[in-house]
Amino acid sequence: MFTKMDLLRNLTKGKKLSGQYTPRNVTVASHSSRTIHIQWSSRRRDVAFSVLYWPMRNPDSVQVHSTNRKEYTLMDLTPGDVYTIWVVAFVGNMTSDYVTLQQRTRMY
């Protein structure tokens, strides 16, 4: 399993994409006790995105998912936990800056 720092090093190792690739307006559209649904916008259509997230109580338990859509639902989460979420755009081995947010899941 990668640690958060391993993933960060991998994200910053390649060439950086210009700011126009960075995801914009990253928001939590909805959340429940077991899910968090996020969405964002992008100026570019020729990119894919990675969503990285982990609970604050266990920062080394990073989950990584890729998508071509401008939304993603984090699932099977623990009720009442606060999650840190990063969204980053990528093209090949080049990545944008990441955008970060935090959200607590509901208690049942």
CNS distance restraints for C-alpha pairs under 8 A (distance, minus, plus):
assign (resid   1 and name CA) (resid  61 and name CA) 7.91 0.50 0.50
assign (resid   2 and name CA) (resid   6 and name CA) 5.79 0.50 0.50
assign (resid   2 and name CA) (resid   7 and name CA) 6.47 0.50 0.50
assign (resid   2 and name CA) (resid  60 and name CA) 7.58 0.50 0.50
assign (resid   2 and name CA) (resid  62 and name CA) 7.25 0.50 0.50
assign (resid   3 and name CA) (resid   7 and name CA) 6.45 0.50 0.50
assign (resid   3 and name CA) (resid  59 and name CA) 7.95 0.50 0.50
assign (resid   3 and name CA) (resid  60 and name CA) 4.95 0.50 0.50
assign (resid   3 and name CA) (resid  61 and name CA) 7.13 0.50 0.50
assign (resid   3 and name CA) (resid  62 and name CA) 6.71 0.50 0.50
assign (resid   4 and name CA) (resid   8 and name CA) 6.19 0.50 0.50
assign (resid   4 and name CA) (resid  59 and name CA) 6.90 0.50 0.50
assign (resid   4 and name CA) (resid  60 and name CA) 5.76 0.50 0.50
assign (resid   4 and name CA) (resid  61 and name CA) 7.85 0.50 0.50
assign (resid   4 and name CA) (resid  62 and name CA) 6.22 0.50 0.50
assign (resid   5 and name CA) (resid   9 and name CA) 6.08 0.50 0.50
assign (resid   6 and name CA) (resid  10 and name CA) 6.25 0.50 0.50
assign (resid   7 and name CA) (resid  11 and name CA) 6.12 0.50 0.50
assign (resid   8 and name CA) (resid  12 and name CA) 6.23 0.50 0.50
assign (resid   9 and name CA) (resid  13 and name CA) 5.84 0.50 0.50
assign (resid  10 and name CA) (resid  14 and name CA) 7.30 0.50 0.50
assign (resid  11 and name CA) (resid  95 and name CA) 6.41 0.50 0.50
assign (resid  12 and name CA) (resid  16 and name CA) 7.37 0.50 0.50
assign (resid  12 and name CA) (resid  95 and name CA) 7.35 0.50 0.50
assign (resid  14 and name CA) (resid  93 and name CA) 5.77 0.50 0.50
assign (resid  14 and name CA) (resid  94 and name CA) 5.33 0.50 0.50
assign (resid  14 and name CA) (resid  95 and name CA) 6.98 0.50 0.50
assign (resid  15 and name CA) (resid  93 and name CA) 7.15 0.50 0.50
assign (resid  15 and name CA) (resid  94 and name CA) 4.88 0.50 0.50
assign (resid  15 and name CA) (resid  95 and name CA) 6.83 0.50 0.50
assign (resid  16 and name CA) (resid  94 and name CA) 5.40 0.50 0.50
assign (resid  16 and name CA) (resid  95 and name CA) 5.25 0.50 0.50
assign (resid  16 and name CA) (resid  96 and name CA) 5.74 0.50 0.50
assign (resid  16 and name CA) (resid  97 and name CA) 7.56 0.50 0.50
assign (resid  17 and name CA) (resid  21 and name CA) 6.31 0.50 0.50
assign (resid  17 and name CA) (resid  22 and name CA) 7.94 0.50 0.50
assign (resid  17 and name CA) (resid  90 and name CA) 7.72 0.50 0.50
assign (resid  17 and name CA) (resid  94 and name CA) 5.93 0.50 0.50
assign (resid  17 and name CA) (resid  95 and name CA) 5.48 0.50 0.50
assign (resid  17 and name CA) (resid  96 and name CA) 4.84 0.50 0.50
assign (resid  17 and name CA) (resid  97 and name CA) 7.74 0.50 0.50
assign (resid  18 and name CA) (resid  22 and name CA) 7.55 0.50 0.50
assign (resid  18 and name CA) (resid  96 and name CA) 6.73 0.50 0.50
assign (resid  19 and name CA) (resid  96 and name CA) 6.90 0.50 0.50
assign (resid  19 and name CA) (resid  97 and name CA) 7.40 0.50 0.50
assign (resid  20 and name CA) (resid  42 and name CA) 7.87 0.50 0.50
assign (resid  20 and name CA) (resid  43 and name CA) 6.18 0.50 0.50
assign (resid  20 and name CA) (resid  44 and name CA) 7.18 0.50 0.50
assign (resid  21 and name CA) (resid  42 and name CA) 6.75 0.50 0.50
assign (resid  21 and name CA) (resid  43 and name CA) 6.59 0.50 0.50
assign (resid  21 and name CA) (resid  44 and name CA) 6.12 0.50 0.50
assign (resid  21 and name CA) (resid  47 and name CA) 7.68 0.50 0.50
assign (resid  21 and name CA) (resid  89 and name CA) 6.34 0.50 0.50
assign (resid  21 and name CA) (resid  96 and name CA) 5.88 0.50 0.50
assign (resid  22 and name CA) (resid  42 and name CA) 7.06 0.50 0.50
assign (resid  22 and name CA) (resid  88 and name CA) 6.74 0.50 0.50
assign (resid  22 and name CA) (resid  89 and name CA) 6.11 0.50 0.50
assign (resid  22 and name CA) (resid  96 and name CA) 5.14 0.50 0.50
assign (resid  22 and name CA) (resid  97 and name CA) 5.75 0.50 0.50
assign (resid  22 and name CA) (resid  98 and name CA) 6.86 0.50 0.50
assign (resid  22 and name CA) (resid  99 and name CA) 7.61 0.50 0.50
assign (resid  23 and name CA) (resid  40 and name CA) 6.34 0.50 0.50
assign (resid  23 and name CA) (resid  41 and name CA) 5.96 0.50 0.50
assign (resid  23 and name CA) (resid  42 and name CA) 5.21 0.50 0.50
assign (resid  23 and name CA) (resid  43 and name CA) 7.99 0.50 0.50
assign (resid  23 and name CA) (resid  87 and name CA) 6.90 0.50 0.50
assign (resid  23 and name CA) (resid  88 and name CA) 6.55 0.50 0.50
assign (resid  23 and name CA) (resid  89 and name CA) 6.52 0.50 0.50
assign (resid  23 and name CA) (resid  98 and name CA) 7.54 0.50 0.50
assign (resid  23 and name CA) (resid  99 and name CA) 6.81 0.50 0.50
assign (resid  24 and name CA) (resid  40 and name CA) 5.75 0.50 0.50
assign (resid  24 and name CA) (resid  41 and name CA) 5.07 0.50 0.50
assign (resid  24 and name CA) (resid  42 and name CA) 5.81 0.50 0.50
assign (resid  24 and name CA) (resid  99 and name CA) 7.90 0.50 0.50
assign (resid  25 and name CA) (resid  39 and name CA) 7.88 0.50 0.50
assign (resid  25 and name CA) (resid  40 and name CA) 5.21 0.50 0.50
assign (resid  25 and name CA) (resid  41 and name CA) 5.98 0.50 0.50
assign (resid  26 and name CA) (resid  38 and name CA) 6.95 0.50 0.50
assign (resid  26 and name CA) (resid  39 and name CA) 5.73 0.50 0.50
assign (resid  26 and name CA) (resid  40 and name CA) 4.30 0.50 0.50
assign (resid  26 and name CA) (resid  41 and name CA) 7.11 0.50 0.50
assign (resid  26 and name CA) (resid  87 and name CA) 7.88 0.50 0.50
assign (resid  26 and name CA) (resid  99 and name CA) 7.29 0.50 0.50
assign (resid  26 and name CA) (resid 101 and name CA) 7.83 0.50 0.50
assign (resid  27 and name CA) (resid  38 and name CA) 5.58 0.50 0.50
assign (resid  27 and name CA) (resid  39 and name CA) 5.64 0.50 0.50
assign (resid  27 and name CA) (resid  40 and name CA) 6.39 0.50 0.50
assign (resid  27 and name CA) (resid 101 and name CA) 7.84 0.50 0.50
assign (resid  28 and name CA) (resid  36 and name CA) 6.93 0.50 0.50
assign (resid  28 and name CA) (resid  37 and name CA) 5.86 0.50 0.50
assign (resid  28 and name CA) (resid  38 and name CA) 4.41 0.50 0.50
assign (resid  28 and name CA) (resid  39 and name CA) 6.55 0.50 0.50
assign (resid  28 and name CA) (resid 103 and name CA) 7.67 0.50 0.50
assign (resid  29 and name CA) (resid  36 and name CA) 7.88 0.50 0.50
assign (resid  29 and name CA) (resid  37 and name CA) 5.57 0.50 0.50
assign (resid  29 and name CA) (resid  38 and name CA) 5.36 0.50 0.50
assign (resid  29 and name CA) (resid  39 and name CA) 6.43 0.50 0.50
assign (resid  30 and name CA) (resid  36 and name CA) 6.07 0.50 0.50
assign (resid  30 and name CA) (resid  37 and name CA) 5.24 0.50 0.50
assign (resid  30 and name CA) (resid  38 and name CA) 7.20 0.50 0.50
assign (resid  31 and name CA) (resid  35 and name CA) 5.50 0.50 0.50
assign (resid  31 and name CA) (resid  36 and name CA) 4.26 0.50 0.50
assign (resid  31 and name CA) (resid  37 and name CA) 5.97 0.50 0.50
assign (resid  31 and name CA) (resid 105 and name CA) 6.39 0.50 0.50
assign (resid  31 and name CA) (resid 106 and name CA) 7.25 0.50 0.50
assign (resid  32 and name CA) (resid  36 and name CA) 6.48 0.50 0.50
assign (resid  32 and name CA) (resid 105 and name CA) 5.75 0.50 0.50
assign (resid  32 and name CA) (resid 106 and name CA) 5.23 0.50 0.50
assign (resid  32 and name CA) (resid 108 and name CA) 7.81 0.50 0.50
assign (resid  33 and name CA) (resid  77 and name CA) 7.26 0.50 0.50
assign (resid  33 and name CA) (resid  78 and name CA) 6.91 0.50 0.50
assign (resid  33 and name CA) (resid  79 and name CA) 4.52 0.50 0.50
assign (resid  33 and name CA) (resid  80 and name CA) 6.83 0.50 0.50
assign (resid  33 and name CA) (resid 105 and name CA) 4.88 0.50 0.50
assign (resid  33 and name CA) (resid 106 and name CA) 4.14 0.50 0.50
assign (resid  33 and name CA) (resid 107 and name CA) 5.49 0.50 0.50
assign (resid  33 and name CA) (resid 108 and name CA) 5.26 0.50 0.50
assign (resid  34 and name CA) (resid  75 and name CA) 6.04 0.50 0.50
assign (resid  34 and name CA) (resid  76 and name CA) 5.30 0.50 0.50
assign (resid  34 and name CA) (resid  77 and name CA) 4.46 0.50 0.50
assign (resid  34 and name CA) (resid  78 and name CA) 5.89 0.50 0.50
assign (resid  34 and name CA) (resid  79 and name CA) 5.87 0.50 0.50
assign (resid  34 and name CA) (resid 105 and name CA) 6.60 0.50 0.50
assign (resid  34 and name CA) (resid 106 and name CA) 7.63 0.50 0.50
assign (resid  35 and name CA) (resid  73 and name CA) 6.61 0.50 0.50
assign (resid  35 and name CA) (resid  74 and name CA) 5.39 0.50 0.50
assign (resid  35 and name CA) (resid  75 and name CA) 4.62 0.50 0.50
assign (resid  35 and name CA) (resid  76 and name CA) 6.44 0.50 0.50
assign (resid  35 and name CA) (resid  77 and name CA) 5.89 0.50 0.50
assign (resid  35 and name CA) (resid 105 and name CA) 7.01 0.50 0.50
assign (resid  36 and name CA) (resid  73 and name CA) 5.65 0.50 0.50
assign (resid  36 and name CA) (resid  74 and name CA) 5.14 0.50 0.50
assign (resid  36 and name CA) (resid  75 and name CA) 6.88 0.50 0.50
assign (resid  36 and name CA) (resid 103 and name CA) 7.77 0.50 0.50
assign (resid  36 and name CA) (resid 105 and name CA) 7.08 0.50 0.50
assign (resid  37 and name CA) (resid  71 and name CA) 7.31 0.50 0.50
assign (resid  37 and name CA) (resid  72 and name CA) 5.82 0.50 0.50
assign (resid  37 and name CA) (resid  73 and name CA) 4.19 0.50 0.50
assign (resid  37 and name CA) (resid  74 and name CA) 6.22 0.50 0.50
assign (resid  38 and name CA) (resid  71 and name CA) 5.55 0.50 0.50
assign (resid  38 and name CA) (resid  72 and name CA) 5.47 0.50 0.50
assign (resid  38 and name CA) (resid  73 and name CA) 6.26 0.50 0.50
assign (resid  39 and name CA) (resid  70 and name CA) 5.71 0.50 0.50
assign (resid  39 and name CA) (resid  71 and name CA) 4.06 0.50 0.50
assign (resid  39 and name CA) (resid  72 and name CA) 6.48 0.50 0.50
assign (resid  40 and name CA) (resid  70 and name CA) 5.43 0.50 0.50
assign (resid  40 and name CA) (resid  71 and name CA) 6.29 0.50 0.50
assign (resid  41 and name CA) (resid  70 and name CA) 6.23 0.50 0.50
assign (resid  42 and name CA) (resid  70 and name CA) 7.64 0.50 0.50
assign (resid  46 and name CA) (resid  91 and name CA) 7.62 0.50 0.50
assign (resid  47 and name CA) (resid  68 and name CA) 7.21 0.50 0.50
assign (resid  47 and name CA) (resid  89 and name CA) 6.24 0.50 0.50
assign (resid  47 and name CA) (resid  90 and name CA) 5.79 0.50 0.50
assign (resid  47 and name CA) (resid  91 and name CA) 5.51 0.50 0.50
assign (resid  48 and name CA) (resid  66 and name CA) 7.16 0.50 0.50
assign (resid  48 and name CA) (resid  67 and name CA) 5.97 0.50 0.50
assign (resid  48 and name CA) (resid  68 and name CA) 4.66 0.50 0.50
assign (resid  48 and name CA) (resid  69 and name CA) 7.54 0.50 0.50
assign (resid  48 and name CA) (resid  89 and name CA) 5.71 0.50 0.50
assign (resid  48 and name CA) (resid  90 and name CA) 5.52 0.50 0.50
assign (resid  48 and name CA) (resid  91 and name CA) 6.63 0.50 0.50
assign (resid  49 and name CA) (resid  66 and name CA) 5.56 0.50 0.50
assign (resid  49 and name CA) (resid  67 and name CA) 5.35 0.50 0.50
assign (resid  49 and name CA) (resid  68 and name CA) 6.09 0.50 0.50
assign (resid  49 and name CA) (resid  69 and name CA) 7.65 0.50 0.50
assign (resid  49 and name CA) (resid  70 and name CA) 7.85 0.50 0.50
assign (resid  49 and name CA) (resid  87 and name CA) 6.82 0.50 0.50
assign (resid  49 and name CA) (resid  88 and name CA) 5.56 0.50 0.50
assign (resid  49 and name CA) (resid  89 and name CA) 4.35 0.50 0.50
assign (resid  49 and name CA) (resid  90 and name CA) 5.88 0.50 0.50
assign (resid  50 and name CA) (resid  64 and name CA) 6.73 0.50 0.50
assign (resid  50 and name CA) (resid  65 and name CA) 5.55 0.50 0.50
assign (resid  50 and name CA) (resid  66 and name CA) 4.32 0.50 0.50
assign (resid  50 and name CA) (resid  67 and name CA) 6.38 0.50 0.50
assign (resid  50 and name CA) (resid  87 and name CA) 5.82 0.50 0.50
assign (resid  50 and name CA) (resid  88 and name CA) 5.35 0.50 0.50
assign (resid  50 and name CA) (resid  89 and name CA) 6.38 0.50 0.50
assign (resid  50 and name CA) (resid  90 and name CA) 7.47 0.50 0.50
assign (resid  51 and name CA) (resid  64 and name CA) 5.75 0.50 0.50
assign (resid  51 and name CA) (resid  65 and name CA) 5.25 0.50 0.50
assign (resid  51 and name CA) (resid  66 and name CA) 6.23 0.50 0.50
assign (resid  51 and name CA) (resid  67 and name CA) 7.92 0.50 0.50
assign (resid  51 and name CA) (resid  72 and name CA) 7.72 0.50 0.50
assign (resid  51 and name CA) (resid  85 and name CA) 7.01 0.50 0.50
assign (resid  51 and name CA) (resid  86 and name CA) 5.70 0.50 0.50
assign (resid  51 and name CA) (resid  87 and name CA) 4.71 0.50 0.50
assign (resid  51 and name CA) (resid  88 and name CA) 6.66 0.50 0.50
assign (resid  52 and name CA) (resid  62 and name CA) 6.62 0.50 0.50
assign (resid  52 and name CA) (resid  63 and name CA) 5.55 0.50 0.50
assign (resid  52 and name CA) (resid  64 and name CA) 4.52 0.50 0.50
assign (resid  52 and name CA) (resid  65 and name CA) 6.53 0.50 0.50
assign (resid  52 and name CA) (resid  85 and name CA) 5.75 0.50 0.50
assign (resid  52 and name CA) (resid  86 and name CA) 5.07 0.50 0.50
assign (resid  52 and name CA) (resid  87 and name CA) 6.53 0.50 0.50
assign (resid  53 and name CA) (resid  62 and name CA) 5.63 0.50 0.50
assign (resid  53 and name CA) (resid  63 and name CA) 5.38 0.50 0.50
assign (resid  53 and name CA) (resid  64 and name CA) 6.78 0.50 0.50
assign (resid  53 and name CA) (resid  83 and name CA) 6.54 0.50 0.50
assign (resid  53 and name CA) (resid  84 and name CA) 5.49 0.50 0.50
assign (resid  53 and name CA) (resid  85 and name CA) 4.37 0.50 0.50
assign (resid  53 and name CA) (resid  86 and name CA) 6.24 0.50 0.50
assign (resid  54 and name CA) (resid  58 and name CA) 6.94 0.50 0.50
assign (resid  54 and name CA) (resid  59 and name CA) 5.67 0.50 0.50
assign (resid  54 and name CA) (resid  60 and name CA) 7.36 0.50 0.50
assign (resid  54 and name CA) (resid  61 and name CA) 5.75 0.50 0.50
assign (resid  54 and name CA) (resid  62 and name CA) 4.75 0.50 0.50
assign (resid  54 and name CA) (resid  63 and name CA) 6.31 0.50 0.50
assign (resid  54 and name CA) (resid  83 and name CA) 5.49 0.50 0.50
assign (resid  54 and name CA) (resid  84 and name CA) 5.60 0.50 0.50
assign (resid  54 and name CA) (resid  85 and name CA) 6.89 0.50 0.50
assign (resid  55 and name CA) (resid  59 and name CA) 5.93 0.50 0.50
assign (resid  55 and name CA) (resid  61 and name CA) 7.29 0.50 0.50
assign (resid  55 and name CA) (resid  81 and name CA) 6.39 0.50 0.50
assign (resid  55 and name CA) (resid  82 and name CA) 5.73 0.50 0.50
assign (resid  55 and name CA) (resid  83 and name CA) 4.31 0.50 0.50
assign (resid  55 and name CA) (resid  84 and name CA) 6.29 0.50 0.50
assign (resid  56 and name CA) (resid  81 and name CA) 7.38 0.50 0.50
assign (resid  56 and name CA) (resid  82 and name CA) 5.75 0.50 0.50
assign (resid  56 and name CA) (resid  83 and name CA) 5.75 0.50 0.50
assign (resid  56 and name CA) (resid  84 and name CA) 6.58 0.50 0.50
assign (resid  57 and name CA) (resid  81 and name CA) 7.64 0.50 0.50
assign (resid  57 and name CA) (resid  82 and name CA) 7.82 0.50 0.50
assign (resid  67 and name CA) (resid  72 and name CA) 7.63 0.50 0.50
assign (resid  77 and name CA) (resid  81 and name CA) 7.91 0.50 0.50
assign (resid  77 and name CA) (resid 105 and name CA) 7.56 0.50 0.50
assign (resid  78 and name CA) (resid 105 and name CA) 7.18 0.50 0.50
assign (resid  79 and name CA) (resid 105 and name CA) 5.37 0.50 0.50
assign (resid  79 and name CA) (resid 106 and name CA) 5.66 0.50 0.50
assign (resid  79 and name CA) (resid 107 and name CA) 5.04 0.50 0.50
assign (resid  79 and name CA) (resid 108 and name CA) 6.38 0.50 0.50
assign (resid  80 and name CA) (resid 104 and name CA) 6.03 0.50 0.50
assign (resid  80 and name CA) (resid 105 and name CA) 4.94 0.50 0.50
assign (resid  80 and name CA) (resid 106 and name CA) 5.29 0.50 0.50
assign (resid  80 and name CA) (resid 107 and name CA) 4.86 0.50 0.50
assign (resid  81 and name CA) (resid 104 and name CA) 5.38 0.50 0.50
assign (resid  81 and name CA) (resid 105 and name CA) 5.67 0.50 0.50
assign (resid  82 and name CA) (resid 102 and name CA) 6.67 0.50 0.50
assign (resid  82 and name CA) (resid 103 and name CA) 5.46 0.50 0.50
assign (resid  82 and name CA) (resid 104 and name CA) 3.97 0.50 0.50
assign (resid  82 and name CA) (resid 105 and name CA) 6.46 0.50 0.50
assign (resid  83 and name CA) (resid 102 and name CA) 5.46 0.50 0.50
assign (resid  83 and name CA) (resid 103 and name CA) 5.41 0.50 0.50
assign (resid  83 and name CA) (resid 104 and name CA) 6.08 0.50 0.50
assign (resid  83 and name CA) (resid 105 and name CA) 7.82 0.50 0.50
assign (resid  84 and name CA) (resid 100 and name CA) 7.05 0.50 0.50
assign (resid  84 and name CA) (resid 101 and name CA) 5.95 0.50 0.50
assign (resid  84 and name CA) (resid 102 and name CA) 4.52 0.50 0.50
assign (resid  84 and name CA) (resid 103 and name CA) 6.85 0.50 0.50
assign (resid  85 and name CA) (resid 100 and name CA) 5.52 0.50 0.50
assign (resid  85 and name CA) (resid 101 and name CA) 5.35 0.50 0.50
assign (resid  85 and name CA) (resid 102 and name CA) 5.98 0.50 0.50
assign (resid  86 and name CA) (resid  98 and name CA) 5.98 0.50 0.50
assign (resid  86 and name CA) (resid  99 and name CA) 5.45 0.50 0.50
assign (resid  86 and name CA) (resid 100 and name CA) 4.48 0.50 0.50
assign (resid  86 and name CA) (resid 101 and name CA) 6.71 0.50 0.50
assign (resid  87 and name CA) (resid  98 and name CA) 5.47 0.50 0.50
assign (resid  87 and name CA) (resid  99 and name CA) 5.31 0.50 0.50
assign (resid  87 and name CA) (resid 100 and name CA) 6.59 0.50 0.50
assign (resid  88 and name CA) (resid  95 and name CA) 6.79 0.50 0.50
assign (resid  88 and name CA) (resid  96 and name CA) 5.83 0.50 0.50
assign (resid  88 and name CA) (resid  97 and name CA) 6.30 0.50 0.50
assign (resid  88 and name CA) (resid  98 and name CA) 4.49 0.50 0.50
assign (resid  88 and name CA) (resid  99 and name CA) 6.56 0.50 0.50
assign (resid  89 and name CA) (resid  95 and name CA) 5.69 0.50 0.50
assign (resid  89 and name CA) (resid  96 and name CA) 5.21 0.50 0.50
assign (resid  89 and name CA) (resid  97 and name CA) 7.67 0.50 0.50
assign (resid  89 and name CA) (resid  98 and name CA) 7.54 0.50 0.50
assign (resid  90 and name CA) (resid  94 and name CA) 5.59 0.50 0.50
assign (resid  90 and name CA) (resid  95 and name CA) 4.31 0.50 0.50
assign (resid  90 and name CA) (resid  96 and name CA) 6.22 0.50 0.50
assign (resid  91 and name CA) (resid  95 and name CA) 6.52 0.50 0.50
